[in-house]
Every structure is written in C-alpha cells, then in structure tokens.
Amino acid sequence: MDRNEIDITSLVEKYENIRALGKTVYFDADEFVLLAEYYIAGGDQEEAGQLVEEGLQMHPGSPDLILFKARLHIFSTEYEEALACMRLIADNGDIEFSLLKIEALLHLEQFGKAQRLSEKVLSQELAEEDFYYFITEVGFLLNDVDKFDRGIAYLEESLKINQLNHEVITDLVYAYEMKGDIDKAIEFNNNLLDIDPYSFEAWVNMGKLYSVDEQYGKAIDSFDFALTINEDDLSVMKMKALSLYMNDNVEESISLFRRCLSISPGDGVIYDSLLEAHGSLEQYDEMMNLIDLKEEQLGSEGIIARRAFVYISKNEYETAYSLFQQIPENERDTLDYYLLEGELMFYDDNFAAAEAAYMKAALISEDNEDILDRLANICVAQEKYSQAADYLEELLEISPDFPNAKSRLAFIRFEIGSKEPFDEIMEQFSTDELRALLSMIIGGEEVDFAGLSRRKIISRLDEARENRVLFKNIKY
C-alpha cells in the first residue's frame, strides 16, 4: 500500500472509533506506522508505542514497524534497545536506517563505528538530495553529542549546497559558540540576519554572543534591535540591563532593571542585579530600600544576610556582626551565610575561622572565582604561601584574566623561592606585564626598564627571586 494514498484524517478517525468501542484493531503495517507517526507528532509517545506493539503482533516481521520501534527506543534514550531492534532487520542501505543507527551509536559513545557507518553511506552513489539530507542530519547528530569539530565539517559541507538553510546556520552558530570560537559564531549569526533581518531570535542570540565576547556596546545595540521587534520581552530587557552595567552605564542599567522589576516584582534575580548595581555606586540607602521591597514581595528568607552585607560595604562591621548572629538556624547552611561569616572573621583577624567559612562556601559554589580569590588572600595572611599559590593557580585555570591574580601569584613565588613554579608563572606574562612586575619589585616609578628584552627582564626577576631566598636564609 502506498502511504501517500492513505487519508490520515480518516484513518485516525477509524482507529479512535474502533478503540472507543473496545474492538480489536486491524490495519496494514503501513497504516500502523502512519498512525504511530501521527501520535508521535502530537506528543503522545505512549499511544504510538501501543500502536507499534499491536502492529507487530499482526505483522511480526514488518521492517517498518521494527524500525519505528527502534525510533521509540531512541526517543526514550534506550540506545542499546534501539540497536537490538535494528539487528532484526536487514540493512539495505536505507538512509533513515543508517541515521537511526548512527544516532544510537553516537549516544553510546561508539564514535568509531558511527564514523565508519557514515563513511559507508557516503561511499555509495547518492542523489544530491539524499547526500544533502544525510550530511545535514549527521551534522546535527554530532553536535547533539558535543562532537563539534566533525559536526561543523558536515554542516559547512551542507551549507555549500543550500546556503539558506536556517537550521544548519543556527546549529553552526551553536557549535562554534560551544567551541569558544565566538568570532565564527558571530559570523554565522550575521548570516541568519542577512536571510531574515527581522529575526527576533537571531538578534537576541547576537546580543548574547557579543556579551560573551565582552563587546557590550554591540550587545546593547543587538538587544535594542530585538526589542524593536518585541518591545515587551522581559528576558531581553534584563540582558540589555546587564550589558549596560558591564559597559559601565550603571545609571541606565539601574533604570532598565527598575522597569523590569515593575513588570515582574517577584523576580529575585532582578533584585540581586539591582543590589549589585546600586552597590557599585555606593548607594546604600537605595540598597536598603530595595531589600525592604524584596522582603515585602518574596518573604524574609535571606534578608538578614543581605542587610549585613550592605553594612560590611559601609565598613560598619559591628552592625553587620549583630545581624549575622540573628540569622535563623535554617539559613545557616547557605552560601550567603558562609560568605558573610568569612568576611566577618577575616576582618576580626580570625583567619582560621575565615578560611573554614570560605571552604564551606566553596563546597556549595564550586569553581567560584571570588571564593578562590578570598581563600588565597586568607592563606597569605597566615603565611601559608604554597596553599595560597594553589588557590591562585586554580583561579587562573578558571579565569586567566582575573584581576591581579598572575602578579599576586608571582609575588608568592618570590616568597616561596621555588624556581620551577616561578619559571612557569613567568611564561604566563606578556613582556609588558613582566616589565611592570620588575618595576614594582626592584625599580619603582623612577627606573625605566623600557629598553630591556624579555630574556633580560626574566633574568633580572630571577636574580631578584634568588636574592629574596638569600635574604630569607640570612633572616631565619
């Protein structure tokens, strides 16, 4: 039976009438497949699965029904079961069969087998339409399992055949972003806008990409274009407000965040963003008023700690400590509680307690740059230089451009006097950074090191390191 000749509306009506009467369903294998596809398209996977099972009872050897059962296993992430189904039918070179098997193999991390199967299909004499469909779908599948290099290769080949495929370009934007190649992601996103200059989604994504690339001015422009298309989109307004803040347009950022808050007064993230923005301007009264408003809208949980942080910003530590002691028991195993405790203990020169508090905070918020930074400072205060160096190295792995982290690590290496780690950190500095470091350590502003080569600067720094070690040996 030719599936194209089947009236799906009549078929569904017939099936549902038979089911309602409680009678036995009998259809041809093609009809069972069409019905299953209809229910899958409507999101009813359970009904589709039931149809396939009933169909296989009547047509146990049907390749189409077995293949559809394999599809259902893949929908349910049951990849081994999908492959087991596919072993029951012959591989006659059908592209859909191959794609389904490739998908299962990729998710089972059997990448070599998936690659060999792809190459086998591509070695056949395929019509251009089939070739295009196959490489496009394989590209999508590779991106789904984070194999971006190979996914990009397939999709860029696909784009040579059809330069206007919106889905292919969108997936290329995603793949390049995930690889960290933001320039290429922006390039392909611009292709989307060439195709559709009024694409809301493309303008929003362009803003996100520019934000990731720290081109905040361009991000703001992109979000403005998106808001021209959909002026009331709250998520875009929030992203624009954040970009304004990162671009040092703090007052304008506050104004836009306030507008967002008027639209969504129950959004806790907006309160936190506004608190940070007001804090950067040292607008402590506005911060307190905002905390009061947050308590009114969202309740008192976490409010005492928020107020205490404001008092720390104002250097009113006694008031902050008094509030800290009032934090309820059920809020004492939280990130804010440990951060607050760490700050207060550090101010009180109780470095062991400060370190313990920040370590508890680090367990709650892993790879937190600010926590690692504070732990390094606390270790330096306790003259635990090796441990401080470990924290700074971990920090630099996460955030290579974290302010002053490299120079602080260099100073710690001076203090430790260990040559190999010292050489390693020196390699991370540009020549200008090394020159500035040398000036800070042994020169001062009145000495000019502009004429020194990189090799000579490192030699002078190494000499200073050795002299520091000699000084320590004499002293102790």
N, C-alpha and C positions, 0 to 999 in steps of 0.2 A: 504493500500500500504506500502511495506517495504521500508523505506527511503534508506537503504543500496543498494537497487537495482536501485535507480534513478541516472542517469548520470547528475551530477550537471552542467557540461560544456554545455551539450545540452540544459538543462533546462534554464540556464541563456541566452543562445543564442536565444532560442524560446521566452522567455519573452521580451527581448530587441527588437526583431523584431516586436512582436505584439505591444509593446509600441510605437515604431517608426512609425508604421502605424496608430496609433491612435485608434486601435480596443480595444474592451472590453477584459480584461484579465480573463480567466477562468482556474483555477488549482484546484487540490485537496488540502485539508487543509495541508497535509504533504508537498506538493510541495511549498505552500506559506511559510511555516516555513523554509524549506531549502533555498529558495531564500532570505528570510529575514536574515538568518544566514550568507549567502554568503556576503550580502551587509554590515552587521554589521562588519564582519571580515575585510572588505575593508575600514572601517571607515565611511561608508555612512549611518548614522543613519536615516537620513530623508527618504531615499529610503526604508529602512527596515520598518520604521513606516508606510509609504504609502502602502506597500505590506500587512502588518498586517491588516490595516483598510479595504483594498479591500477584503482580505481573510475573515474577519469577516462578511462582507456584504453577502458573499456567504455561509459561514459556521458559522453562529452566535453562535452556541453552542460548537464550537471546543475548547476543553480544551487546546490543544497545542497552538493554536493561542492566546487564552486569557492569558495563561502563558507567552507567548512571549511578549505580550503587557505589562504585568507586568514587565518583564525584561527591556523593553524600558523605562518604568517609572523610574526604579531604575537607569538606565544609566543617566537619566536626573535629578537624585536626587529628584524625585517626589514619596516619600516613602508612603505617605497616599494613593495616587492614585494606587500605586502598590498593597497595601493591599486590596483596594476596588476591584480591578480586581480579586484577588485571592479568594475573598469571593464568586465569581460567579461559582467557580468550586469546586468539592469535593476533600478533602484531602484523597487520597487513600494510604498514606504512602510513596509516591514517594520522593526520596531523593532530587532531584532537586527542587521540590515544597517546601520542608522544608527549604532547604538552602536559597532559594529566600525570603521566609517569614522571616527567621532569620535575613537576611541582612537588610530587611526593618525595622524590629523591633529594631535592634541594632542602626540603624541610627536615629530612633525616640526616642532613649533612653528608650525603654521599655525592659530593661535588664532582668527583672524577667520573662516576657513572652518568651523572646528569650531563656533563660536558661531552662525553663520548656519544651519548644518545643525540644530543643537539647536532654534533658534527655528522652523525649518520644521516639524520634528516636532511641536513644542508648539502650532503653529497649527492642527493637524489636530484633528478631533473624536475624542479618545481616551477610551476607557473609563477609569474611575478607576483600575482595576487596572493598566492599561498606562501611564497617566500617572504613577502612583506608582513603578512599576518603572523607567520611563525617567529621571525626575529623580533617583532614588536612584543609579542606575548612573552617570549623568553626574557627579553629585557625587563619587562615588568616583574616577572617571577624572580629574577636575580636581585633586583632592588628590594623585593619583599624580604629576602634573607640577607640583606646588607652586603651583597657582593657587588658593590657599586662600580668598580672598575670594569668588570665584564658587562654589567648591566648597561653602563654608559656606551660601551663599544657597540652593543646590539642596537640600542636606541638611536645612536647617532647614524648608524647604517640605515636604520628605518627612516630617519629624517631625510636622508638623501632621496628617498622615493617619494615621500609625501612631507613637504616642509610645513604643512598647515595642520598637522595632527596635534590638537590641543593637549590631549592626554600624554602623548610622547614628550612634548616640550615640558609639561608640568612635572613629569617624572624625572626628566633630566635636571630641572631646577632642584628638585628634591635630592637627587643623587649627588650633585655637586655640592650642595649645602652640607650634606652629611659627611662628605669627604673633606670639608673645610675649605673648599675652593669657592669662596664667596664671589670672586670676580666672574667666574664662569656661570655661577648660579644667577647672578645679576644679568649677565649677557643673555641667557636663555629666557629669563623672565621678561626682558625687554622684547624678545621675540613674541612672547604672548601678547604684549601690549601693542606690538605692530599689527598683529592679527585682529585684536579687539581692544582699541584704545579706551573703551568704557567698561572694561572688565573690573568689577569691584574686587574680586578675589586676587587678581594679578597686582593691582595697586597696593592692596593690603600686604601681600607677600613681599612686594618690592620694599615697602617700608620696614618689614621685619628684617629683610636681608641687609639693608643699609644700617639698621640698628646693630645687627650682629657685627657688621664691619666698622662700627663706631663712626659712621658717616651720618651723624644725627641730623644735620641740616637737610640732607637729601631724604632722610627717613621722614622728617616732618612734612616735606613737600609731597611725598608719596601718600602719606596718610591724609593730607589735605585733598588730594585728588580722589581718594576713596570716599572721603566724607562729602565731597561734591556729589558723588553718585548716591550715597546713602548717608544723609547728614545726621541721622539719629542713632548710628551704630555705636553702642556703648563701648564695646571692646576696642574699636579703633580709636575712639576718643581717649581711652585710657593709655593706649600705646603711644599716641601722639603726645599726651601729657608727660609720659615717662621720657620720651625723646627730647621734649623741651627741657626737662630737668637735667638730663645728661648733657644737653647742649648749653648749659648754664643760663637758660631762660627760665629762671626759677619762679619769678613772679607770674609769668604767663602760664607756667606749668601748674602753679597753685590755683590760678583762676579756672583752668580747664578741669583740674581734679575736683574743684568745688562744684562745677557744673555736673560732673559725673556723679558726685555724691547726692546732688539734688534729684537726679534721675533714679539712683539706686542707693538709698540711705542705709540699706542693710548689707552693703558690700564691705567686708572687713579689710580687704586689700586696699581699697581706696583710702580708708583712714590711715593705714600704715604708710602709704605713699605720701599722703599729706603731712603726716608727722615728720617724716624724713625731710621733706621739702622745707617745712617751717623750721625744723631743727638746723638745717644748713644756713638759714638766715638768722639763727638765734632768736627766733620769735617765740619765746617760751610761754607767754600768755596765750597766744593762739594755740599752741600745742596743748595746754591745759584745757582750754575750751573745747578743743577737738576731742580730747579724751573723755570729757564730760558727755559730749554728744554721742560718742561711741558707746559709752556705758548706758545711756538712755535708750539707744537703738538696739544694742546687742547684748546687754547684760553686763554684769560686773566681773566676769571671768577675765583674768589677766590685767585688769585695770590698775590694781595697786602697783604692779611691777612697772607698767607704762609710766605712771606718775613718778615713780622712784628714778627711772632713767632720765626723766626731764630734770629732776633735782641734781642728778650727777652732772648733767650737761651744764648746770648753773653753778657747779662746784659747791653745792650745799649737801655735803656728804652726810652730815648728822641727820638731816631730814630724810634723806634717801635711806639711811640705815634704819630709821624708825619705821618707815613704810615697809622696808624689807622684812622686818620682824612681824608685820601684820599680815603677811601673805598667808592665805589659808593652807592648811595641810595638804589638801587635794591639788594644790597648784605648785607644790614644791619639787616635783619630779618633772620639771619642764625646762625647755631651753632657756626661756627668759629668766627663770629663777636662778639657774646656774650662771648665766652671764652676769646677772646682777650681783650675785654672791662673789663671783670672781673679781669684778671691778671694785667692790667694796673692800674685799680682803687685800687686793693689791694696793689700794690707797692707804690701808692701815698697815702696810709693810708686812702683812702676814702672807708671805709668798708661798709657803707650803699649802695653805688653805686656798689661796687663789689658784694655784696650779691644779689642785684636786677638783675645784669647781669647774675650771675650764676643760679639764679632761672629761668630766661628766657631760659637759656641753658638747664636746667633740664626739662622744658616743651617740648623742641624739642627732647631731648635724655633722655627718661625715664630710670630709674634704671642704670644710668651711674655712675660707681664706682668712677671715678676721680672727677666728679662734686660733688657728695655727700661728698667726702673727702675734697674738697676745701670749700664747704659750712660749714662743721664742723669747719675748721680752721678759717674761717671768723667770725663765731659766737663766737669762743673762743676769738678772738682778740677784740670782742665787749663785752666780759664777759657775753654773752648770753649762759650760760653753759647748761641749760636744753635743749635749742634748738640744741646746738652742740651735746649733748648726743643723741637726737632723730635722727639726721643725721647719727651718727656713728652706732646706733643700726640698722637703715635701711641698712647701708652699710654692716654690718656684716651678715644680713639676706641674702643679695645677694652674698657676698663674705666673708665667715667665716675666711679665711686666709689672708685677705687684710693686707699688712704690717703695723704693729704698731697700727692697729685700736683698738684691745682689750685693749692694755696698755693705749692708749690715753683715751679711754672710762673710764678706771679705774681711771685715774688721774682726769677726770672731775667729777666722782662720789665722789672722795675725796673733790673736790672743792665745790660740791653741798652739801655734807654731808648727803645724804639721805640713810638710812640703807638698806631698802629693795632692791632698784635697785643696791646698792653696792654688796649685797649678791648675786644677780643674775649674775652680771658680774664676780664675783669671781668664780662661778661654771663653767664658760667657760674656765678658765685657767687650764693648766696642773700643776702638783706640781712644776716642774722645772720653768715654767713661773711665778708662784706665788713667788717662791724663788728669781728670778731675779727682780721681781717687788718690793719686800720687800727691796732688796739690794739697788735699785735705790732710794727708798723713804726715808729710815731711816738708811741705813747702810753705803753704799759706798763700794768700792772695798776692803778695808782693813778688813771688817767684814765678817765672814764666817757663813752662815746660813745652811750649808750642813746637819747638824745634826737635823734640825727641821722637825717635821712631818707636813703633810698637815694641820691638825687641828690647830697646834701651829702657823704655818705661817699665816693662816687666822685670828687667834686670834690677832696676832701682827699687822696685817694690819688693822683689825677693830679698835684696840686701836689707831693706827695712825690716822685713819679716825676721831675718836671721839676727839682726841687732836686737829686735824685741825679745827673741828667745834668749840671747845672751843676757839681756837686762833681767829677765825673769830668773835665770840661773844665778846671777850675782845676788839678786834680792832675796832669793829663798834658799 
